[in-house]
Amino acid sequence: MDTSDFDKQAHQHLSIYNGVMTASKIVIGLVILTLVVMAATLL
């Protein structure tokens, strides 16, 4: 993605978006890990 023509505010929004995406991936991974641990302990 070419961001050379973005202004300063657009770059800030893009960095916030990237941070939110990274945080959501971590949260989803933790939820899946929790479900796997719960399923393993129920067996």
CHARMM internal coordinates of N, CA and C (Angstrom, degrees):
IC EDIT
DIST 1 N 1 CA 1.4502
DIST 1 CA 1 C 1.5289
ANGL 1 N 1 CA 1 C 109.31
DIST 1 C 2 N 1.3287
ANGL 1 CA 1 C 2 N 116.05
DIHE 1 N 1 CA 1 C 2 N 126.41
DIST 2 N 2 CA 1.4607
ANGL 1 C 2 N 2 CA 120.84
DIHE 1 CA 1 C 2 N 2 CA -177.82
DIST 2 CA 2 C 1.5257
ANGL 2 N 2 CA 2 C 110.12
DIHE 1 C 2 N 2 CA 2 C -86.66
DIST 2 C 3 N 1.3234
ANGL 2 CA 2 C 3 N 116.42
DIHE 2 N 2 CA 2 C 3 N 113.71
DIST 3 N 3 CA 1.4729
ANGL 2 C 3 N 3 CA 120.67
DIHE 2 CA 2 C 3 N 3 CA -178.38
DIST 3 CA 3 C 1.5206
ANGL 3 N 3 CA 3 C 111.48
DIHE 2 C 3 N 3 CA 3 C -109.61
DIST 3 C 4 N 1.3355
ANGL 3 CA 3 C 4 N 117.42
DIHE 3 N 3 CA 3 C 4 N 17.07
DIST 4 N 4 CA 1.4666
ANGL 3 C 4 N 4 CA 119.78
DIHE 3 CA 3 C 4 N 4 CA -175.63
DIST 4 CA 4 C 1.5286
ANGL 4 N 4 CA 4 C 112.49
DIHE 3 C 4 N 4 CA 4 C -67.51
DIST 4 C 5 N 1.3464
ANGL 4 CA 4 C 5 N 117.76
DIHE 4 N 4 CA 4 C 5 N -26.12
DIST 5 N 5 CA 1.4607
ANGL 4 C 5 N 5 CA 119.32
DIHE 4 CA 4 C 5 N 5 CA -178.73
DIST 5 CA 5 C 1.5291
ANGL 5 N 5 CA 5 C 113.05
DIHE 4 C 5 N 5 CA 5 C -97.21
DIST 5 C 6 N 1.3388
ANGL 5 CA 5 C 6 N 118.00
DIHE 5 N 5 CA 5 C 6 N 9.52
DIST 6 N 6 CA 1.4635
ANGL 5 C 6 N 6 CA 121.50
DIHE 5 CA 5 C 6 N 6 CA 178.18
DIST 6 CA 6 C 1.5248
ANGL 6 N 6 CA 6 C 109.89
DIHE 5 C 6 N 6 CA 6 C -77.84
DIST 6 C 7 N 1.3281
ANGL 6 CA 6 C 7 N 116.02
DIHE 6 N 6 CA 6 C 7 N 147.10
DIST 7 N 7 CA 1.4549
ANGL 6 C 7 N 7 CA 118.94
DIHE 6 CA 6 C 7 N 7 CA 173.54
DIST 7 CA 7 C 1.5323
ANGL 7 N 7 CA 7 C 109.93
DIHE 6 C 7 N 7 CA 7 C -86.28
DIST 7 C 8 N 1.3309
ANGL 7 CA 7 C 8 N 115.80
DIHE 7 N 7 CA 7 C 8 N -178.99
DIST 8 N 8 CA 1.4721
ANGL 7 C 8 N 8 CA 120.28
DIHE 7 CA 7 C 8 N 8 CA -175.02
DIST 8 CA 8 C 1.5276
ANGL 8 N 8 CA 8 C 111.57
DIHE 7 C 8 N 8 CA 8 C -61.68
DIST 8 C 9 N 1.3382
ANGL 8 CA 8 C 9 N 116.81
DIHE 8 N 8 CA 8 C 9 N -41.46
DIST 9 N 9 CA 1.4609
ANGL 8 C 9 N 9 CA 120.15
DIHE 8 CA 8 C 9 N 9 CA -178.07
DIST 9 CA 9 C 1.5292
ANGL 9 N 9 CA 9 C 111.10
DIHE 8 C 9 N 9 CA 9 C -67.06
DIST 9 C 10 N 1.3218
ANGL 9 CA 9 C 10 N 117.31
DIHE 9 N 9 CA 9 C 10 N -37.07
DIST 10 N 10 CA 1.4665
ANGL 9 C 10 N 10 CA 120.41
DIHE 9 CA 9 C 10 N 10 CA 178.06
DIST 10 CA 10 C 1.5283
ANGL 10 N 10 CA 10 C 110.70
DIHE 9 C 10 N 10 CA 10 C -64.50
DIST 10 C 11 N 1.3319
ANGL 10 CA 10 C 11 N 116.94
DIHE 10 N 10 CA 10 C 11 N -39.19
DIST 11 N 11 CA 1.4665
ANGL 10 C 11 N 11 CA 120.22
DIHE 10 CA 10 C 11 N 11 CA 176.51
DIST 11 CA 11 C 1.5260
ANGL 11 N 11 CA 11 C 111.04
DIHE 10 C 11 N 11 CA 11 C -64.61
DIST 11 C 12 N 1.3346
ANGL 11 CA 11 C 12 N 117.72
DIHE 11 N 11 CA 11 C 12 N -37.53
DIST 12 N 12 CA 1.4633
ANGL 11 C 12 N 12 CA 120.35
DIHE 11 CA 11 C 12 N 12 CA 177.50
DIST 12 CA 12 C 1.5293
ANGL 12 N 12 CA 12 C 110.26
DIHE 11 C 12 N 12 CA 12 C -65.06
DIST 12 C 13 N 1.3258
ANGL 12 CA 12 C 13 N 116.65
DIHE 12 N 12 CA 12 C 13 N -44.07
DIST 13 N 13 CA 1.4671
ANGL 12 C 13 N 13 CA 119.71
DIHE 12 CA 12 C 13 N 13 CA 179.00
DIST 13 CA 13 C 1.5240
ANGL 13 N 13 CA 13 C 111.29
DIHE 12 C 13 N 13 CA 13 C -62.54
DIST 13 C 14 N 1.3362
ANGL 13 CA 13 C 14 N 115.91
DIHE 13 N 13 CA 13 C 14 N -38.79
DIST 14 N 14 CA 1.4559
ANGL 13 C 14 N 14 CA 120.12
DIHE 13 CA 13 C 14 N 14 CA 179.10
DIST 14 CA 14 C 1.5291
ANGL 14 N 14 CA 14 C 111.02
DIHE 13 C 14 N 14 CA 14 C -65.25
DIST 14 C 15 N 1.3292
ANGL 14 CA 14 C 15 N 117.70
DIHE 14 N 14 CA 14 C 15 N -39.48
DIST 15 N 15 CA 1.4618
ANGL 14 C 15 N 15 CA 119.89
DIHE 14 CA 14 C 15 N 15 CA 179.52
DIST 15 CA 15 C 1.5288
ANGL 15 N 15 CA 15 C 110.79
DIHE 14 C 15 N 15 CA 15 C -69.63
DIST 15 C 16 N 1.3469
ANGL 15 CA 15 C 16 N 116.62
DIHE 15 N 15 CA 15 C 16 N -36.51
DIST 16 N 16 CA 1.4710
ANGL 15 C 16 N 16 CA 119.34
DIHE 15 CA 15 C 16 N 16 CA 175.70
DIST 16 CA 16 C 1.5208
ANGL 16 N 16 CA 16 C 110.08
DIHE 15 C 16 N 16 CA 16 C -63.96
DIST 16 C 17 N 1.3331
ANGL 16 CA 16 C 17 N 116.47
DIHE 16 N 16 CA 16 C 17 N -43.75
DIST 17 N 17 CA 1.4642
ANGL 16 C 17 N 17 CA 121.43
DIHE 16 CA 16 C 17 N 17 CA 178.47
DIST 17 CA 17 C 1.5306
ANGL 17 N 17 CA 17 C 110.67
DIHE 16 C 17 N 17 CA 17 C -59.23
DIST 17 C 18 N 1.3273
ANGL 17 CA 17 C 18 N 117.02
DIHE 17 N 17 CA 17 C 18 N -45.00
DIST 18 N 18 CA 1.4659
ANGL 17 C 18 N 18 CA 120.14
DIHE 17 CA 17 C 18 N 18 CA 179.17
DIST 18 CA 18 C 1.5279
ANGL 18 N 18 CA 18 C 111.16
DIHE 17 C 18 N 18 CA 18 C -63.00
DIST 18 C 19 N 1.3317
ANGL 18 CA 18 C 19 N 117.43
DIHE 18 N 18 CA 18 C 19 N -38.43
DIST 19 N 19 CA 1.4595
ANGL 18 C 19 N 19 CA 120.72
DIHE 18 CA 18 C 19 N 19 CA 177.80
DIST 19 CA 19 C 1.5163
ANGL 19 N 19 CA 19 C 111.88
DIHE 18 C 19 N 19 CA 19 C -65.16
DIST 19 C 20 N 1.3333
ANGL 19 CA 19 C 20 N 116.49
DIHE 19 N 19 CA 19 C 20 N -42.33
DIST 20 N 20 CA 1.4638
ANGL 19 C 20 N 20 CA 120.56
DIHE 19 CA 19 C 20 N 20 CA 178.97
DIST 20 CA 20 C 1.5232
ANGL 20 N 20 CA 20 C 110.60
DIHE 19 C 20 N 20 CA 20 C -64.70
DIST 20 C 21 N 1.3248
ANGL 20 CA 20 C 21 N 117.49
DIHE 20 N 20 CA 20 C 21 N -41.13
DIST 21 N 21 CA 1.4685
ANGL 20 C 21 N 21 CA 120.76
DIHE 20 CA 20 C 21 N 21 CA 179.59
DIST 21 CA 21 C 1.5347
ANGL 21 N 21 CA 21 C 110.48
DIHE 20 C 21 N 21 CA 21 C -64.19
DIST 21 C 22 N 1.3232
ANGL 21 CA 21 C 22 N 116.78
DIHE 21 N 21 CA 21 C 22 N -42.17
DIST 22 N 22 CA 1.4634
ANGL 21 C 22 N 22 CA 119.97
DIHE 21 CA 21 C 22 N 22 CA 178.72
DIST 22 CA 22 C 1.5314
ANGL 22 N 22 CA 22 C 110.74
DIHE 21 C 22 N 22 CA 22 C -64.20
DIST 22 C 23 N 1.3355
ANGL 22 CA 22 C 23 N 116.85
DIHE 22 N 22 CA 22 C 23 N -43.75
DIST 23 N 23 CA 1.4614
ANGL 22 C 23 N 23 CA 120.56
DIHE 22 CA 22 C 23 N 23 CA 179.42
DIST 23 CA 23 C 1.5230
ANGL 23 N 23 CA 23 C 111.01
DIHE 22 C 23 N 23 CA 23 C -63.88
DIST 23 C 24 N 1.3338
ANGL 23 CA 23 C 24 N 117.10
DIHE 23 N 23 CA 23 C 24 N -39.38
DIST 24 N 24 CA 1.4607
ANGL 23 C 24 N 24 CA 119.06
DIHE 23 CA 23 C 24 N 24 CA -179.35
DIST 24 CA 24 C 1.5223
ANGL 24 N 24 CA 24 C 110.92
DIHE 23 C 24 N 24 CA 24 C -68.15
DIST 24 C 25 N 1.3272
ANGL 24 CA 24 C 25 N 117.66
DIHE 24 N 24 CA 24 C 25 N -35.80
DIST 25 N 25 CA 1.4686
ANGL 24 C 25 N 25 CA 120.16
DIHE 24 CA 24 C 25 N 25 CA 176.29
DIST 25 CA 25 C 1.5245
ANGL 25 N 25 CA 25 C 110.59
DIHE 24 C 25 N 25 CA 25 C -63.24
DIST 25 C 26 N 1.3325
ANGL 25 CA 25 C 26 N 117.56
DIHE 25 N 25 CA 25 C 26 N -40.90
DIST 26 N 26 CA 1.4606
ANGL 25 C 26 N 26 CA 121.59
DIHE 25 CA 25 C 26 N 26 CA 179.24
DIST 26 CA 26 C 1.5232
ANGL 26 N 26 CA 26 C 110.11
DIHE 25 C 26 N 26 CA 26 C -65.14
DIST 26 C 27 N 1.3375
ANGL 26 CA 26 C 27 N 117.14
DIHE 26 N 26 CA 26 C 27 N -44.00
DIST 27 N 27 CA 1.4640
ANGL 26 C 27 N 27 CA 121.13
DIHE 26 CA 26 C 27 N 27 CA -179.65
DIST 27 CA 27 C 1.5205
ANGL 27 N 27 CA 27 C 110.20
DIHE 26 C 27 N 27 CA 27 C -63.79
DIST 27 C 28 N 1.3323
ANGL 27 CA 27 C 28 N 117.83
DIHE 27 N 27 CA 27 C 28 N -44.31
DIST 28 N 28 CA 1.4686
ANGL 27 C 28 N 28 CA 120.67
DIHE 27 CA 27 C 28 N 28 CA 179.06
DIST 28 CA 28 C 1.5251
ANGL 28 N 28 CA 28 C 110.22
DIHE 27 C 28 N 28 CA 28 C -62.21
DIST 28 C 29 N 1.3282
ANGL 28 CA 28 C 29 N 117.16
DIHE 28 N 28 CA 28 C 29 N -41.10
DIST 29 N 29 CA 1.4620
ANGL 28 C 29 N 29 CA 120.58
DIHE 28 CA 28 C 29 N 29 CA 177.62
DIST 29 CA 29 C 1.5181
ANGL 29 N 29 CA 29 C 111.90
DIHE 28 C 29 N 29 CA 29 C -61.75
DIST 29 C 30 N 1.3347
ANGL 29 CA 29 C 30 N 117.34
DIHE 29 N 29 CA 29 C 30 N -41.19
DIST 30 N 30 CA 1.4650
ANGL 29 C 30 N 30 CA 120.75
DIHE 29 CA 29 C 30 N 30 CA 179.26
DIST 30 CA 30 C 1.5280
ANGL 30 N 30 CA 30 C 110.96
DIHE 29 C 30 N 30 CA 30 C -67.19
DIST 30 C 31 N 1.3328
ANGL 30 CA 30 C 31 N 117.59
DIHE 30 N 30 CA 30 C 31 N -38.32
DIST 31 N 31 CA 1.4652
ANGL 30 C 31 N 31 CA 120.90
DIHE 30 CA 30 C 31 N 31 CA 178.12
DIST 31 CA 31 C 1.5231
ANGL 31 N 31 CA 31 C 110.13
DIHE 30 C 31 N 31 CA 31 C -63.96
DIST 31 C 32 N 1.3292
ANGL 31 CA 31 C 32 N 117.37
DIHE 31 N 31 CA 31 C 32 N -44.87
DIST 32 N 32 CA 1.4643
ANGL 31 C 32 N 32 CA 120.80
DIHE 31 CA 31 C 32 N 32 CA 178.70
DIST 32 CA 32 C 1.5190
ANGL 32 N 32 CA 32 C 110.36
DIHE 31 C 32 N 32 CA 32 C -63.01
DIST 32 C 33 N 1.3328
ANGL 32 CA 32 C 33 N 117.20
DIHE 32 N 32 CA 32 C 33 N -42.93
DIST 33 N 33 CA 1.4591
ANGL 32 C 33 N 33 CA 121.03
DIHE 32 CA 32 C 33 N 33 CA 178.83
DIST 33 CA 33 C 1.5238
ANGL 33 N 33 CA 33 C 110.74
DIHE 32 C 33 N 33 CA 33 C -61.83
DIST 33 C 34 N 1.3339
ANGL 33 CA 33 C 34 N 117.03
DIHE 33 N 33 CA 33 C 34 N -42.28
DIST 34 N 34 CA 1.4640
ANGL 33 C 34 N 34 CA 120.95
DIHE 33 CA 33 C 34 N 34 CA 178.09
DIST 34 CA 34 C 1.5286
ANGL 34 N 34 CA 34 C 111.36
DIHE 33 C 34 N 34 CA 34 C -61.85
DIST 34 C 35 N 1.3290
ANGL 34 CA 34 C 35 N 117.05
DIHE 34 N 34 CA 34 C 35 N -43.06
DIST 35 N 35 CA 1.4715
ANGL 34 C 35 N 35 CA 120.77
DIHE 34 CA 34 C 35 N 35 CA 179.13
DIST 35 CA 35 C 1.5282
ANGL 35 N 35 CA 35 C 111.25
DIHE 34 C 35 N 35 CA 35 C -64.47
DIST 35 C 36 N 1.3339
ANGL 35 CA 35 C 36 N 116.70
DIHE 35 N 35 CA 35 C 36 N -39.72
DIST 36 N 36 CA 1.4680
ANGL 35 C 36 N 36 CA 120.15
DIHE 35 CA 35 C 36 N 36 CA 178.86
DIST 36 CA 36 C 1.5255
ANGL 36 N 36 CA 36 C 110.09
DIHE 35 C 36 N 36 CA 36 C -65.03
DIST 36 C 37 N 1.3330
ANGL 36 CA 36 C 37 N 117.43
DIHE 36 N 36 CA 36 C 37 N -43.36
DIST 37 N 37 CA 1.4721
ANGL 36 C 37 N 37 CA 120.79
DIHE 36 CA 36 C 37 N 37 CA 179.12
DIST 37 CA 37 C 1.5223
ANGL 37 N 37 CA 37 C 110.03
DIHE 36 C 37 N 37 CA 37 C -63.98
DIST 37 C 38 N 1.3339
ANGL 37 CA 37 C 38 N 117.30
DIHE 37 N 37 CA 37 C 38 N -41.97
DIST 38 N 38 CA 1.4730
ANGL 37 C 38 N 38 CA 120.54
DIHE 37 CA 37 C 38 N 38 CA 178.74
DIST 38 CA 38 C 1.5244
ANGL 38 N 38 CA 38 C 110.43
DIHE 37 C 38 N 38 CA 38 C -62.64
DIST 38 C 39 N 1.3264
ANGL 38 CA 38 C 39 N 117.46
DIHE 38 N 38 CA 38 C 39 N -42.91
DIST 39 N 39 CA 1.4683
ANGL 38 C 39 N 39 CA 120.58
DIHE 38 CA 38 C 39 N 39 CA 179.85
DIST 39 CA 39 C 1.5227
ANGL 39 N 39 CA 39 C 110.28
DIHE 38 C 39 N 39 CA 39 C -65.90
DIST 39 C 40 N 1.3246
ANGL 39 CA 39 C 40 N 118.06
DIHE 39 N 39 CA 39 C 40 N -38.29
DIST 40 N 40 CA 1.4620
ANGL 39 C 40 N 40 CA 121.09
DIHE 39 CA 39 C 40 N 40 CA -178.93
DIST 40 CA 40 C 1.5271
ANGL 40 N 40 CA 40 C 110.85
DIHE 39 C 40 N 40 CA 40 C -67.85
DIST 40 C 41 N 1.3357
ANGL 40 CA 40 C 41 N 117.79
DIHE 40 N 40 CA 40 C 41 N -36.39
DIST 41 N 41 CA 1.4481
ANGL 40 C 41 N 41 CA 119.38
DIHE 40 CA 40 C 41 N 41 CA -178.56
DIST 41 CA 41 C 1.5332
ANGL 41 N 41 CA 41 C 111.95
DIHE 40 C 41 N 41 CA 41 C -77.10
DIST 41 C 42 N 1.3344
ANGL 41 CA 41 C 42 N 116.91
DIHE 41 N 41 CA 41 C 42 N -20.33
DIST 42 N 42 CA 1.4660
ANGL 41 C 42 N 42 CA 119.76
DIHE 41 CA 41 C 42 N 42 CA 178.32
DIST 42 CA 42 C 1.5278
ANGL 42 N 42 CA 42 C 111.59
DIHE 41 C 42 N 42 CA 42 C -79.65
DIST 42 C 43 N 1.3111
ANGL 42 CA 42 C 43 N 117.52
DIHE 42 N 42 CA 42 C 43 N -21.55
DIST 43 N 43 CA 1.4730
ANGL 42 C 43 N 43 CA 119.79
DIHE 42 CA 42 C 43 N 43 CA -177.38
DIST 43 CA 43 C 1.5127
ANGL 43 N 43 CA 43 C 112.69
DIHE 42 C 43 N 43 CA 43 C -75.44
END
COOR INIT
IC SEED 1 N 1 CA 1 C
IC BUILD
